[in-house]
């Protein structure tokens, strides 16, 4: 049986995405970390991710207090627990608590262990740090164009292009 002990370092971010099958939409991702679990003479990473979750908000600064759910895998969110591989879960119940700038308290329960991880339900509760908003839209490569498109979905006040440029998408983060 896995021991789900919360660890520091969880993150959350927004993703403005589109492809040929999906229209442009802004969704949110929440990544929870757990302490590594012992495995013979080594330790194995353990984490939980909720991705592609829509949220009824007009700003990343107003996520606190939201209650977000997804009843089935990919409808609309994807929830997985990573332990050697990603293990899918059907249902997500995500409660976003107090928010202080980029810090957001999040509590999640996953149920419906699709891939037989052997843990159902799985719970996590942590303070997550905002990692920015990513823009991954076909044909949008200029930062000004990406920020303008992002502004169609959310408040972009105070966001600047991440100077590290360490991703294929354009990432916008709060100015220092």
C-alpha positions in Angstrom: 0.0 0.0 0.0 1.3 3.4 -0.9 1.9 6.0 1.8 0.7 9.4 0.5 2.6 11.9 2.6 2.4 15.4 1.2 5.7 17.1 0.3 6.7 20.7 -0.5 6.9 21.9 -4.0 3.4 21.6 -5.5 2.5 23.9 -8.4 -0.5 25.2 -10.4 -0.7 26.9 -13.8 -3.0 27.9 -16.5 -2.9 26.6 -20.1 -4.4 28.3 -23.1 -4.5 25.6 -25.7 -6.0 24.8 -29.1 -5.5 22.2 -31.8 -7.4 21.0 -34.9 -9.9 19.1 -32.7 -10.4 21.6 -29.9 -11.2 25.3 -30.0 -9.1 27.7 -27.9 -9.8 27.3 -24.2 -8.1 28.2 -20.9 -7.8 25.3 -18.4 -5.9 24.9 -15.2 -3.4 22.3 -13.9 -2.6 21.4 -10.3 0.4 19.3 -9.4 0.7 17.8 -5.9 3.9 16.2 -4.7 4.3 13.4 -2.1 7.3 12.1 -0.3 9.1 9.4 -2.4 8.1 5.9 -1.4 10.6 3.2 -0.4 11.2 0.5 -3.1 13.7 -2.2 -2.3 17.0 -0.3 -1.9 15.8 2.9 -3.6 12.9 5.4 -3.5 10.2 5.9 -6.2 8.6 9.3 -6.9 4.9 9.7 -6.1 2.8 12.6 -7.4 -0.7 13.6 -8.3 -1.8 15.8 -11.2 -5.1 17.3 -12.3 -4.9 18.7 -15.8 -7.2 20.4 -18.3 -9.6 21.6 -15.5 -11.8 24.5 -16.6 -12.6 27.1 -13.9 -15.3 29.8 -13.8 -13.0 32.8 -13.1 -11.7 35.8 -14.9 -8.3 35.9 -13.2 -5.6 33.6 -11.8 -5.7 36.0 -8.8 -9.3 34.8 -8.0 -9.1 31.0 -7.8 -9.6 30.8 -4.0 -13.0 29.5 -3.0 -13.7 27.6 -6.2 -15.1 24.0 -6.1 -14.2 22.2 -9.3 -15.3 18.7 -10.3 -14.9 16.2 -13.2 -17.1 13.1 -13.3 -15.1 11.0 -15.8 -11.5 10.9 -17.1 -11.2 13.6 -19.8 -14.7 14.9 -19.1 -13.4 17.5 -18.7 -10.3 17.0 -16.6 -7.6 14.3 -16.5 -6.4 13.1 -13.1 -3.4 10.8 -12.6 -1.2 9.5 -9.9 2.3 9.0 -10.9 4.0 5.9 -9.4 6.4 4.5 -12.1 3.8 5.3 -14.7 0.7 7.5 -14.8 -2.4 5.8 -13.2 -5.7 7.3 -14.4 -8.6 8.2 -12.1 -12.2 8.8 -13.2 -13.5 11.5 -10.8 -12.0 14.7 -9.4 -13.3 16.8 -6.5 -11.0 19.8 -6.2 -11.6 22.5 -3.6 -9.5 25.7 -3.8 -9.1 27.4 -0.5 -7.3 30.5 0.6 -5.2 32.3 -2.0 -2.4 34.7 -1.1 -1.0 36.0 -4.4 0.7 33.1 -6.1 0.0 30.7 -3.2 -3.2 28.7 -3.4 -4.4 26.1 -0.9 -5.8 23.1 -2.7 -7.5 19.9 -1.5 -8.3 17.2 -4.0 -10.0 13.7 -3.9 -9.6 11.3 -6.8 -11.7 8.2 -7.1 -12.3 5.5 -9.8 -8.9 3.8 -10.0 -9.0 3.0 -13.7 -5.5 1.4 -13.9 -5.6 -0.5 -10.6 -3.0 1.4 -8.7 -4.7 -0.1 -5.6 -5.4 3.2 -3.9 -9.0 4.5 -4.1 -9.8 7.2 -3.1 -6.6 9.3 -3.1 -6.5 12.6 -1.3 -4.0 15.5 -1.3 -4.0 18.8 0.5 -1.2 21.3 -0.1 -0.3 24.9 -0.7 0.6 25.2 -4.4 2.7 27.9 -6.0 1.5 29.6 -9.2 3.8 28.8 -12.2 2.3 31.1 -14.7 0.1 30.9 -17.8 1.2 29.1 -20.9 -0.1 29.9 -24.4 0.1 27.1 -26.9 -1.9 28.2 -29.9 -1.3 27.3 -33.5 0.4 30.1 -35.4 0.8 32.2 -32.2 4.6 32.7 -31.7 5.0 36.4 -30.9 4.7 37.3 -27.2 2.4 40.3 -27.8 0.0 38.2 -29.9 0.0 35.4 -27.2 -0.7 37.9 -24.5 -3.5 39.5 -26.5 -5.1 36.1 -27.1 -4.7 35.2 -23.4 -6.5 38.5 -22.5 -9.6 37.1 -24.3 -9.9 34.5 -21.5 -8.4 36.1 -18.4 -7.0 39.2 -16.8 -3.3 39.6 -17.9 -2.5 42.7 -15.7 1.0 42.4 -14.4 2.0 39.4 -16.4 5.2 39.3 -18.3 6.9 36.9 -20.6 9.0 34.4 -18.7 12.6 35.3 -19.6 13.9 31.7 -19.2 12.0 30.6 -22.3 12.3 27.0 -21.1 9.2 25.7 -22.7 7.7 25.2 -26.2 4.7 27.3 -25.2 5.0 31.0 -24.3 4.9 31.3 -20.5 3.7 34.5 -18.8 4.4 35.0 -15.1 3.7 37.8 -12.6 6.2 40.7 -12.9 8.6 40.9 -10.0 
